[in-house]
Each structure stands twice: as structure tokens, then as C-alpha cells.
Amino acid sequence: MENLTTKYLGLTLKSPVIMSSSRLTSTIENLKEAEDNGAGAVVLKSLFEEQIIHSISEIPVSESYPESDDYISFYTRSHSIDEYLNLIRSAKSSLNIPVIPSINCFSSHGWTDFARDIVDAGADALEINVFFLPLDRKKSAADSEKIYFDLIEKLKAKVSVPIALKIGFRFSNILYMIDQFYMRGVEGVVLFNRFYEPDIDINHMEIVPASIFSSEGDRRNVLRWIAMTSAQVIKINISASTAVHSGEDAVRYLLAGADTVQVCSVLYKKGIPFLKTINNQIKEWMSKNSFKNIDEFRGKLNWRNYEKPSVFERTQFMKYFSSED
Ligand SMILES: Cc1cc2nc3c(=O)[nH]c(=O)nc-3n(C[C@H](O)[C@H](O)[C@H](O)COP(=O)(O)O)c2cc1C
């Protein structure tokens, strides 16, 4: 019998398949359905830094009663947080699988104070979705990178549960960044986040959101960096996120060296019970290839273990490589 048990962020999961953060993970009914269909863990919808900051800044400032503004600010902040803390508490009392709250942030200010409340509400680990768009041409890459490091240091001083950083791939040197995260005590990385991207509707001459769902072609770049990261000597956990649409996709990421995989788009399209199909497809593949445990094949095709590592390093189409030439 194939065993899907795996370790992630110091937790034992009965499957490497995690329901990733989105609106789907914002209700207890959905979370329960995910558990019933074999999710190894759930990452709750994100509490957004902007959500808190915006709701504070939208409150009109009253010059006559400055203390009342402090009170309203405090109330609004607490209210957003309270709703989120209630979600964590209910999830913890209704589920047996690990519950991982998520904070979506773009700075190291303000929100880190709330991280301890989130942990106290019962978080088994924390996922920090961090990205900010560098828009200031006077700031260097090092300035931007420092924001990540400051944030981790502040957070690590406040919470003791394991932390996974969910990041994008737009760094000058991803492996250096992941190494630096690990040196600062981060236990895991989620590779990668999928960001809101603008598109242009030429008929209405308007900016519109590009598709929020992943497609098949989004997987390759992620595969490369998981294969590279898992081949490093550091023992940071890796969760693959982007374009896990089937059990076969999950197997691809596990072979590249991921500890877990996260699913989102496919559950929007096929429903939460599809988690069961993904688990069954992984088991079928394991059975066909005579693997009993995930550890028997995890990382088998990573940058170090694969006999032709240059396939991961290749970036340009060489003449002989293209059938068009
Ligand atoms: C509708 C939608 C909402 C999302 N909301 C969040 C969120 O609140 N926090 C977060 O970290 N990621 C969020 N994501 C990103 C997903 O968790 C996931 O990382 C991304 O969609 C890539 O995985 P996929 O290819 O399985 O969709 C969202 C994605 C979608 C499609």
C-alpha cells in the first residue's frame, strides 16, 4: 500500500497535497471538505497588510477628538484581526489536519505585532506571502532585499512556530535569497506566489486583470527553481505552488525535490473533491513505479541527483536545439 505521509515545517502530513491560500480556504465548510478529501494541510486565506492599513487610513481624522481616532483605528484593526482569529480557532477545533494561517504583506511595519495573536489562536505554522513591487529607480536590489530580511528578523523575534515564506521568482539571485532566509531561521519556502497582473482590453481601451488562474506553461520555471533549491545543502522545506493541476503534476514537483505541493486554480475549476483524485493519481504513479513512500523518489531528479544537471541551467535556445532553425 502506498504511503503519502510527508514532513513539512516540522509537521507530519498524511499527504503532500495542501489546499493553498485563497477565498476557498476562508470557510469552515470548505476546509472540512478539503480534509475529508485527503488534503494534508490547509493554508487559510491571507490576512492582507493593506486590508488593515487601508481600513485605518480611510477613517476621517477628527481634529477635535484625536483620541477618538486612536480608538476607531484600534477598533478597526482589532475587528479585521478578530474575524481572522475566529477563523483560525474554528478551523483548529473542526479539523485534525494542520492549519496554516497566511499573512500577505509588503513591508516589515505594523503587522508583525499581530503575528503572535495569530499563533496564539492555534496556528500550526505561518505562511508569509511577501512581495512588493520596486517602483523607485533610486533604490537598489539590496534595498529591496533588505525588506525581506528585516521582516523575517522581526517575525522570528515574535513567534516560535515554523514559518514558510511564499515568494515570487523576480530576484537577481533566488538561491542567495533562499539561503539568506534559511540563515535567519525560516523553515520553508513556497515557490512561487502567483501575482495579480494587468492586461489591456484593446476594444474598451482599459486595463483589465489578466487570468488569475494558472496554466500548464506556468509550471516549467517553478520546476527549475525547485530542482535547484532542493539540491542545495540547506535543509529548507519546499512547497510547490503554481500549476499543480493533477497528481502527475504533483509527482513532477516531488521528483524535482518539493516536500509538498499546493493547489488552488484546479480546485476553483474542478471543485474541492478533486483533491482526492490528485492523491489517487500520485498513488497510482507510485504503484506503477514500485514506490511505497514519498521519500523513495523525492528529489530523484533534482539538480544534483540528475545525471545531466545542465538541462536545468540551459536558458538560451541553441541552434541545434530548435527545430525551426
Ligand atoms: C482567486 C485566487 C485567490 C488567491 N488568494 C490568495 C491569498 O489570499 N493569499 C495567497 O498567499 N495566495 C493567494 N492566491 C494564490 C494561490 O494560493 C496560489 O499560490 C496560486 O494561485 C498558484 O497556484 P495554482 O496554480 O494552483 O493556482 C490566490 C489565487 C487565486 C486564483
The ligand as a MOL file (V3000), in Angstrom:
LIG
                    3D

  0  0  0     0  0            999 V3000
M  V30 BEGIN CTAB
M  V30 COUNTS 31 33 0 0 0
M  V30 BEGIN ATOM
M  V30 1 C -8.6980 33.5550 -6.6950 0
M  V30 2 C -7.3600 33.4160 -6.0360 0
M  V30 3 C -7.1530 33.9670 -4.7810 0
M  V30 4 C -5.9090 33.8660 -4.1570 0
M  V30 5 N -5.7180 34.4050 -2.9140 0
M  V30 6 C -4.5120 34.2450 -2.2940 0
M  V30 7 C -4.2950 34.7390 -0.9910 0
M  V30 8 O -5.1710 35.3310 -0.3600 0
M  V30 9 N -3.0720 34.5540 -0.4310 0
M  V30 10 C -2.0770 33.8810 -1.0670 0
M  V30 11 O -0.9920 33.7200 -0.4970 0
M  V30 12 N -2.2610 33.4020 -2.3200 0
M  V30 13 C -3.4380 33.5590 -2.9340 0
M  V30 14 N -3.6180 33.0670 -4.1800 0
M  V30 15 C -2.5080 32.3590 -4.8530 0
M  V30 16 C -2.6630 30.8430 -4.6590 0
M  V30 17 O -2.5890 30.4700 -3.2900 0
M  V30 18 C -1.5770 30.0830 -5.4270 0
M  V30 19 O -0.3190 30.3630 -4.8820 0
M  V30 20 C -1.5430 30.4390 -6.9080 0
M  V30 21 O -2.8480 30.5360 -7.4420 0
M  V30 22 C -0.7760 29.3900 -7.7020 0
M  V30 23 O -1.3330 28.1180 -7.5290 0
M  V30 24 P -2.3090 27.4520 -8.6140 0
M  V30 25 O -1.5420 27.3380 -9.8590 0
M  V30 26 O -2.6830 26.1120 -8.0160 0
M  V30 27 O -3.4860 28.3440 -8.7580 0
M  V30 28 C -4.8580 33.1760 -4.8180 0
M  V30 29 C -5.0810 32.6170 -6.0730 0
M  V30 30 C -6.3130 32.7340 -6.6970 0
M  V30 31 C -6.5150 32.1150 -8.0570 0
M  V30 END ATOM
M  V30 BEGIN BOND
M  V30 1 1 1 2
M  V30 2 1 2 3
M  V30 3 2 2 30
M  V30 4 2 3 4
M  V30 5 1 4 5
M  V30 6 1 4 28
M  V30 7 2 5 6
M  V30 8 1 6 7
M  V30 9 1 6 13
M  V30 10 2 7 8
M  V30 11 1 7 9
M  V30 12 1 9 10
M  V30 13 2 10 11
M  V30 14 1 10 12
M  V30 15 2 12 13
M  V30 16 1 13 14
M  V30 17 1 14 15
M  V30 18 1 14 28
M  V30 19 1 15 16
M  V30 20 1 16 17
M  V30 21 1 16 18
M  V30 22 1 18 19
M  V30 23 1 18 20
M  V30 24 1 20 21
M  V30 25 1 20 22
M  V30 26 1 22 23
M  V30 27 1 23 24
M  V30 28 2 24 25
M  V30 29 1 24 26
M  V30 30 1 24 27
M  V30 31 2 28 29
M  V30 32 1 29 30
M  V30 33 1 30 31
M  V30 END BOND
M  V30 END CTAB
M  END
